[in-house]
Amino acid sequence: MSKLAIVLIVLDLVFAVGVTLAILFMEPKGSGLGAISGGATVFHSRSTKDVLLGRLATALSIAFVVTTLFLTVFKVF
């Protein structure tokens, strides 16, 4: 296995773990059973942390897909 293949596989793993962690650290959007009884707030703005984690998850997801496709097309595995 070449050095490029090893680097790409490690990057792919880092992107996968990063996406997972970014999604796990996000606050849930749903209000659960409070929405049924009217206890949910109508105007809920997302915090800066959630916006940042959302953008990070999107960027890492795109990077993960690109590296996975690159590894698949060139049959590095």
MOPAC internal coordinates of N, CA, C and O (Angstrom, degrees):
PM7 1SCF
backbone

  N    0.0000 0     0.00 0     0.00 0    0    0    0
  C    1.4515 1     0.00 0     0.00 0    1    0    0
  C    1.5309 1   107.92 1     0.00 0    2    1    0
  O    1.2310 1   120.63 1   -45.92 1    3    2    1
  N    1.3057 1   116.40 1   134.08 1    3    2    1
  C    1.4575 1   120.84 1  -176.95 1    5    3    2
  C    1.5251 1   111.25 1   -78.18 1    6    5    3
  O    1.2310 1   121.39 1   -13.91 1    7    6    5
  N    1.3194 1   114.94 1   166.09 1    7    6    5
  C    1.4670 1   120.47 1   178.94 1    9    7    6
  C    1.5243 1   111.13 1   -65.14 1   10    9    7
  O    1.2310 1   120.51 1   144.13 1   11   10    9
  N    1.3256 1   116.62 1   -35.87 1   11   10    9
  C    1.4638 1   120.43 1   178.14 1   13   11   10
  C    1.5249 1   110.75 1   -62.49 1   14   13   11
  O    1.2310 1   120.72 1   138.87 1   15   14   13
  N    1.3155 1   116.23 1   -41.13 1   15   14   13
  C    1.4630 1   120.06 1   179.35 1   17   15   14
  C    1.5236 1   111.00 1   -63.56 1   18   17   15
  O    1.2310 1   120.49 1   137.65 1   19   18   17
  N    1.3078 1   116.67 1   -42.35 1   19   18   17
  C    1.4632 1   120.46 1   179.54 1   21   19   18
  C    1.5227 1   110.65 1   -64.21 1   22   21   19
  O    1.2310 1   120.38 1   137.36 1   23   22   21
  N    1.3252 1   116.88 1   -42.64 1   23   22   21
  C    1.4674 1   120.76 1   179.34 1   25   23   22
  C    1.5246 1   110.54 1   -63.03 1   26   25   23
  O    1.2310 1   120.24 1   136.43 1   27   26   25
  N    1.3252 1   117.15 1   -43.57 1   27   26   25
  C    1.4640 1   120.52 1  -179.77 1   29   27   26
  C    1.5266 1   112.19 1   -66.53 1   30   29   27
  O    1.2310 1   120.11 1   141.83 1   31   30   29
  N    1.3072 1   117.39 1   -38.17 1   31   30   29
  C    1.4636 1   120.31 1   178.25 1   33   31   30
  C    1.5244 1   110.48 1   -66.60 1   34   33   31
  O    1.2310 1   120.33 1   138.09 1   35   34   33
  N    1.3262 1   116.97 1   -41.91 1   35   34   33
  C    1.4695 1   120.36 1   177.89 1   37   35   34
  C    1.5215 1   110.16 1   -64.23 1   38   37   35
  O    1.2310 1   119.86 1   136.86 1   39   38   37
  N    1.3272 1   117.87 1   -43.14 1   39   38   37
  C    1.4679 1   120.81 1   176.98 1   41   39   38
  C    1.5249 1   111.17 1   -61.06 1   42   41   39
  O    1.2310 1   120.55 1   139.12 1   43   42   41
  N    1.3158 1   116.56 1   -40.88 1   43   42   41
  C    1.4633 1   120.73 1   179.10 1   45   43   42
  C    1.5315 1   110.65 1   -61.31 1   46   45   43
  O    1.2310 1   120.64 1   137.05 1   47   46   45
  N    1.3136 1   116.38 1   -42.95 1   47   46   45
  C    1.4673 1   120.22 1   178.00 1   49   47   46
  C    1.5277 1   111.78 1   -65.75 1   50   49   47
  O    1.2310 1   120.34 1   139.46 1   51   50   49
  N    1.3235 1   116.95 1   -40.54 1   51   50   49
  C    1.4689 1   120.76 1   178.73 1   53   51   50
  C    1.5227 1   110.21 1   -63.56 1   54   53   51
  O    1.2310 1   120.23 1   136.73 1   55   54   53
  N    1.3264 1   117.17 1   -43.27 1   55   54   53
  C    1.4690 1   120.41 1   178.48 1   57   55   54
  C    1.5319 1   110.86 1   -63.55 1   58   57   55
  O    1.2310 1   120.17 1   138.82 1   59   58   57
  N    1.3255 1   117.29 1   -41.18 1   59   58   57
  C    1.4665 1   120.69 1  -179.55 1   61   59   58
  C    1.5272 1   111.30 1   -64.01 1   62   61   59
  O    1.2310 1   120.38 1   135.23 1   63   62   61
  N    1.3172 1   116.87 1   -44.77 1   63   62   61
  C    1.4653 1   120.45 1   178.55 1   65   63   62
  C    1.5245 1   110.32 1   -66.98 1   66   65   63
  O    1.2310 1   120.22 1   140.95 1   67   66   65
  N    1.3292 1   117.19 1   -39.05 1   67   66   65
  C    1.4639 1   120.85 1   178.70 1   69   67   66
  C    1.5168 1   112.89 1   -62.79 1   70   69   67
  O    1.2310 1   120.22 1   137.64 1   71   70   69
  N    1.3263 1   117.19 1   -42.36 1   71   70   69
  C    1.4694 1   120.75 1   177.52 1   73   71   70
  C    1.5228 1   109.93 1   -62.94 1   74   73   71
  O    1.2310 1   120.76 1   135.56 1   75   74   73
  N    1.3112 1   116.16 1   -44.44 1   75   74   73
  C    1.4636 1   120.31 1  -179.50 1   77   75   74
  C    1.5210 1   111.34 1   -61.00 1   78   77   75
  O    1.2310 1   120.31 1   133.93 1   79   78   77
  N    1.3207 1   117.01 1   -46.07 1   79   78   77
  C    1.4647 1   120.37 1  -179.64 1   81   79   78
  C    1.5228 1   111.85 1   -66.89 1   82   81   79
  O    1.2310 1   120.10 1   139.66 1   83   82   81
  N    1.3237 1   117.41 1   -40.34 1   83   82   81
  C    1.4682 1   120.14 1   179.59 1   85   83   82
  C    1.5227 1   110.80 1   -62.38 1   86   85   83
  O    1.2310 1   120.26 1   139.92 1   87   86   85
  N    1.3196 1   117.12 1   -40.08 1   87   86   85
  C    1.4633 1   120.28 1   179.61 1   89   87   86
  C    1.5273 1   110.90 1   -71.15 1   90   89   87
  O    1.2310 1   120.29 1   142.20 1   91   90   89
  N    1.3233 1   117.06 1   -37.80 1   91   90   89
  C    1.4631 1   119.87 1   179.71 1   93   91   90
  C    1.5264 1   112.57 1   -66.18 1   94   93   91
  O    1.2310 1   119.93 1   147.68 1   95   94   93
  N    1.3246 1   117.75 1   -32.32 1   95   94   93
  C    1.4619 1   120.88 1  -178.04 1   97   95   94
  C    1.5236 1   113.48 1   -83.10 1   98   97   95
  O    1.2310 1   119.64 1   173.20 1   99   98   97
  N    1.3327 1   118.30 1    -6.80 1   99   98   97
  C    1.4646 1   120.69 1   178.34 1  101   99   98
  C    1.5252 1   110.37 1   -73.15 1  102  101   99
  O    1.2310 1   121.28 1   -30.71 1  103  102  101
  N    1.3297 1   115.17 1   149.29 1  103  102  101
  C    1.4587 1   120.53 1   174.46 1  105  103  102
  C    1.5249 1   108.46 1   -78.53 1  106  105  103
  O    1.2310 1   119.86 1   -38.00 1  107  106  105
  N    1.3294 1   117.87 1   142.00 1  107  106  105
  C    1.4655 1   119.42 1   178.70 1  109  107  106
  C    1.5223 1   111.56 1   -65.09 1  110  109  107
  O    1.2310 1   120.52 1   -37.45 1  111  110  109
  N    1.3280 1   116.62 1   142.55 1  111  110  109
  C    1.4642 1   121.32 1  -178.62 1  113  111  110
  C    1.5183 1   112.18 1   -82.68 1  114  113  111
  O    1.2310 1   120.07 1   148.08 1  115  114  113
  N    1.3020 1   117.48 1   -31.92 1  115  114  113
  C    1.4589 1   121.01 1  -176.66 1  117  115  114
  C    1.5163 1   111.84 1   -73.07 1  118  117  115
  O    1.2310 1   121.12 1   -26.33 1  119  118  117
  N    1.3105 1   115.47 1   153.67 1  119  118  117
  C    1.4576 1   119.24 1   179.13 1  121  119  118
  C    1.5198 1   111.16 1  -103.40 1  122  121  119
  O    1.2310 1   120.09 1  -173.34 1  123  122  121
  N    1.3091 1   117.42 1     6.66 1  123  122  121
  C    1.4492 1   121.27 1   175.80 1  125  123  122
  C    1.5112 1   112.90 1    69.17 1  126  125  123
  O    1.2310 1   120.66 1    39.12 1  127  126  125
  N    1.3158 1   116.35 1  -140.88 1  127  126  125
  C    1.4561 1   121.49 1  -177.39 1  129  127  126
  C    1.5211 1   112.33 1   -74.20 1  130  129  127
  O    1.2310 1   119.76 1   166.37 1  131  130  129
  N    1.3245 1   118.06 1   -13.63 1  131  130  129
  C    1.4641 1   120.72 1   178.07 1  133  131  130
  C    1.5133 1   112.37 1   -63.91 1  134  133  131
  O    1.2310 1   120.12 1   154.16 1  135  134  133
  N    1.3164 1   117.38 1   -25.84 1  135  134  133
  C    1.4630 1   120.76 1   179.55 1  137  135  134
  C    1.5251 1   111.37 1   -70.21 1  138  137  135
  O    1.2310 1   120.29 1   151.32 1  139  138  137
  N    1.3115 1   117.05 1   -28.68 1  139  138  137
  C    1.4654 1   120.37 1  -179.07 1  141  139  138
  C    1.5245 1   110.84 1   -69.85 1  142  141  139
  O    1.2310 1   120.73 1   137.16 1  143  142  141
  N    1.3285 1   116.21 1   -42.84 1  143  142  141
  C    1.4632 1   119.94 1  -176.17 1  145  143  142
  C    1.5220 1   113.12 1   -88.59 1  146  145  143
  O    1.2310 1   119.92 1  -178.18 1  147  146  145
  N    1.2955 1   117.75 1     1.82 1  147  146  145
  C    1.4609 1   120.57 1   179.50 1  149  147  146
  C    1.5128 1   113.21 1    87.61 1  150  149  147
  O    1.2310 1   120.03 1  -169.90 1  151  150  149
  N    1.3099 1   117.55 1    10.10 1  151  150  149
  C    1.4594 1   120.75 1  -178.71 1  153  151  150
  C    1.5129 1   113.66 1   -81.96 1  154  153  151
  O    1.2310 1   120.10 1   174.64 1  155  154  153
  N    1.2862 1   117.41 1    -5.36 1  155  154  153
  C    1.4586 1   120.60 1  -178.80 1  157  155  154
  C    1.5181 1   110.15 1   -79.91 1  158  157  155
  O    1.2310 1   121.16 1   -32.27 1  159  158  157
  N    1.2996 1   115.39 1   147.73 1  159  158  157
  C    1.4577 1   119.37 1   176.41 1  161  159  158
  C    1.5144 1   109.11 1   -82.28 1  162  161  159
  O    1.2310 1   121.00 1   -39.02 1  163  162  161
  N    1.3123 1   115.69 1   140.98 1  163  162  161
  C    1.4560 1   120.72 1  -178.15 1  165  163  162
  C    1.5187 1   110.32 1   -78.49 1  166  165  163
  O    1.2310 1   120.59 1   137.39 1  167  166  165
  N    1.3113 1   116.47 1   -42.61 1  167  166  165
  C    1.4565 1   121.39 1  -177.05 1  169  167  166
  C    1.5205 1   108.57 1  -103.93 1  170  169  167
  O    1.2310 1   121.34 1   -80.30 1  171  170  169
  N    1.2998 1   115.03 1    99.70 1  171  170  169
  C    1.4599 1   120.08 1  -179.89 1  173  171  170
  C    1.5207 1   107.96 1  -121.83 1  174  173  171
  O    1.2310 1   120.82 1   -66.13 1  175  174  173
  N    1.3052 1   116.04 1   113.87 1  175  174  173
  C    1.4596 1   118.88 1   178.63 1  177  175  174
  C    1.5212 1   108.67 1   -92.48 1  178  177  175
  O    1.2310 1   121.06 1   -35.41 1  179  178  177
  N    1.3000 1   115.58 1   144.59 1  179  178  177
  C    1.4569 1   120.73 1   179.38 1  181  179  178
  C    1.5153 1   109.41 1   -76.82 1  182  181  179
  O    1.2310 1   120.96 1   -37.50 1  183  182  181
  N    1.3138 1   115.77 1   142.50 1  183  182  181
  C    1.4563 1   119.84 1   179.26 1  185  183  182
  C    1.5279 1   109.76 1   -74.75 1  186  185  183
  O    1.2310 1   121.51 1   -15.45 1  187  186  185
  N    1.3063 1   114.72 1   164.55 1  187  186  185
  C    1.4642 1   120.45 1   179.80 1  189  187  186
  C    1.5223 1   110.51 1   -61.69 1  190  189  187
  O    1.2310 1   120.79 1   143.07 1  191  190  189
  N    1.3215 1   116.09 1   -36.93 1  191  190  189
  C    1.4622 1   120.43 1   179.66 1  193  191  190
  C    1.5255 1   111.00 1   -62.48 1  194  193  191
  O    1.2310 1   120.35 1   137.50 1  195  194  193
  N    1.3274 1   116.93 1   -42.50 1  195  194  193
  C    1.4638 1   120.14 1  -179.90 1  197  195  194
  C    1.5225 1   112.00 1   -67.61 1  198  197  195
  O    1.2310 1   120.52 1   142.41 1  199  198  197
  N    1.3206 1   116.62 1   -37.59 1  199  198  197
  C    1.4670 1   120.14 1   177.70 1  201  199  198
  C    1.5238 1   109.68 1   -64.80 1  202  201  199
  O    1.2310 1   120.61 1   135.05 1  203  202  201
  N    1.3357 1   116.44 1   -44.95 1  203  202  201
  C    1.4617 1   120.79 1   179.61 1  205  203  202
  C    1.5287 1   110.84 1   -63.75 1  206  205  203
  O    1.2310 1   120.28 1   135.97 1  207  206  205
  N    1.3282 1   117.07 1   -44.03 1  207  206  205
  C    1.4631 1   119.87 1   179.11 1  209  207  206
  C    1.5275 1   111.71 1   -65.90 1  210  209  207
  O    1.2310 1   120.19 1   145.33 1  211  210  209
  N    1.3245 1   117.24 1   -34.67 1  211  210  209
  C    1.4565 1   120.25 1   177.00 1  213  211  210
  C    1.5157 1   112.16 1   -65.01 1  214  213  211
  O    1.2310 1   121.11 1   136.23 1  215  214  213
  N    1.3184 1   115.49 1   -43.77 1  215  214  213
  C    1.4759 1   119.32 1   178.23 1  217  215  214
  C    1.5221 1   111.24 1   -67.44 1  218  217  215
  O    1.2310 1   120.70 1   140.81 1  219  218  217
  N    1.3370 1   116.27 1   -39.19 1  219  218  217
  C    1.4611 1   120.44 1   178.27 1  221  219  218
  C    1.5276 1   110.77 1   -64.02 1  222  221  219
  O    1.2310 1   120.45 1   136.78 1  223  222  221
  N    1.3219 1   116.75 1   -43.22 1  223  222  221
  C    1.4666 1   120.59 1   178.69 1  225  223  222
  C    1.5240 1   110.95 1   -63.34 1  226  225  223
  O    1.2310 1   120.33 1   140.66 1  227  226  225
  N    1.3294 1   116.97 1   -39.34 1  227  226  225
  C    1.4645 1   120.39 1   178.23 1  229  227  226
  C    1.5246 1   111.19 1   -64.76 1  230  229  227
  O    1.2310 1   120.53 1   133.50 1  231  230  229
  N    1.3266 1   116.60 1   -46.50 1  231  230  229
  C    1.4663 1   120.62 1  -179.27 1  233  231  230
  C    1.5277 1   111.17 1   -64.13 1  234  233  231
  O    1.2310 1   120.55 1   136.32 1  235  234  233
  N    1.3239 1   116.55 1   -43.68 1  235  234  233
  C    1.4604 1   119.59 1   179.53 1  237  235  234
  C    1.5263 1   111.60 1   -67.50 1  238  237  235
  O    1.2310 1   120.17 1   145.84 1  239  238  237
  N    1.3187 1   117.28 1   -34.16 1  239  238  237
  C    1.4671 1   120.58 1   177.34 1  241  239  238
  C    1.5201 1   111.09 1   -64.82 1  242  241  239
  O    1.2310 1   120.81 1   136.31 1  243  242  241
  N    1.3197 1   116.06 1   -43.69 1  243  242  241
  C    1.4685 1   120.21 1   178.47 1  245  243  242
  C    1.5240 1   110.18 1   -63.68 1  246  245  243
  O    1.2310 1   120.34 1   136.05 1  247  246  245
  N    1.3313 1   116.96 1   -43.95 1  247  246  245
  C    1.4633 1   120.62 1   178.79 1  249  247  246
  C    1.5286 1   110.87 1   -63.06 1  250  249  247
  O    1.2310 1   120.44 1   140.67 1  251  250  249
  N    1.3282 1   116.77 1   -39.33 1  251  250  249
  C    1.4665 1   121.00 1   178.25 1  253  251  250
  C    1.5243 1   111.26 1   -62.82 1  254  253  251
  O    1.2310 1   120.49 1   134.65 1  255  254  253
  N    1.3190 1   116.66 1   -45.35 1  255  254  253
  C    1.4696 1   120.63 1  -179.76 1  257  255  254
  C    1.5267 1   110.48 1   -64.16 1  258  257  255
  O    1.2310 1   120.40 1   137.39 1  259  258  257
  N    1.3224 1   116.84 1   -42.61 1  259  258  257
  C    1.4701 1   120.36 1  -178.72 1  261  259  258
  C    1.5266 1   110.81 1   -64.08 1  262  261  259
  O    1.2310 1   120.24 1   133.36 1  263  262  261
  N    1.3363 1   117.15 1   -46.64 1  263  262  261
  C    1.4662 1   118.58 1  -179.72 1  265  263  262
  C    1.5296 1   111.64 1   -67.46 1  266  265  263
  O    1.2310 1   120.12 1   143.84 1  267  266  265
  N    1.3248 1   117.37 1   -36.16 1  267  266  265
  C    1.4636 1   120.01 1   178.11 1  269  267  266
  C    1.5239 1   110.85 1   -65.96 1  270  269  267
  O    1.2310 1   120.39 1   136.84 1  271  270  269
  N    1.3306 1   116.85 1   -43.16 1  271  270  269
  C    1.4676 1   119.60 1   176.75 1  273  271  270
  C    1.5233 1   111.34 1   -63.80 1  274  273  271
  O    1.2310 1   120.42 1   139.24 1  275  274  273
  N    1.3183 1   116.81 1   -40.76 1  275  274  273
  C    1.4625 1   120.58 1   178.39 1  277  275  274
  C    1.5244 1   110.32 1   -61.68 1  278  277  275
  O    1.2310 1   120.58 1   135.99 1  279  278  277
  N    1.3288 1   116.50 1   -44.01 1  279  278  277
  C    1.4628 1   119.72 1   178.73 1  281  279  278
  C    1.5293 1   111.58 1   -65.44 1  282  281  279
  O    1.2310 1   120.38 1   143.72 1  283  282  281
  N    1.3099 1   116.87 1   -36.28 1  283  282  281
  C    1.4646 1   120.80 1  -178.99 1  285  283  282
  C    1.5251 1   111.77 1   -72.69 1  286  285  283
  O    1.2310 1   120.53 1   135.75 1  287  286  285
  N    1.3193 1   116.59 1   -44.25 1  287  286  285
  C    1.4672 1   120.41 1  -178.14 1  289  287  286
  C    1.5203 1   110.91 1   -63.65 1  290  289  287
  O    1.2310 1   120.63 1   139.14 1  291  290  289
  N    1.3114 1   116.40 1   -40.86 1  291  290  289
  C    1.4566 1   119.38 1  -178.10 1  293  291  290
  C    1.5230 1   112.60 1   -92.94 1  294  293  291
  O    1.2310 1   120.48 1  -173.62 1  295  294  293
  N    1.3381 1   116.69 1     6.38 1  295  294  293
  C    1.4649 1   122.98 1   174.67 1  297  295  294
  C    1.5227 1   112.38 1    48.89 1  298  297  295
  O    1.2310 1   121.66 1  -126.03 1  299  298  297
  N    1.3110 1   114.43 1    53.97 1  299  298  297
  C    1.4558 1   119.97 1  -178.33 1  301  299  298
  C    1.5212 1   111.05 1   -79.69 1  302  301  299
  O    1.2310 1   120.13 1   152.49 1  303  302  301
  N    1.3129 1   117.35 1   -27.51 1  303  302  301
  C    1.4688 1   119.59 1  -177.22 1  305  303  302
  C    1.5051 1   111.09 1   -66.10 1  306  305  303
  O    1.2310 1   120.10 1   180.00 1  307  306  305

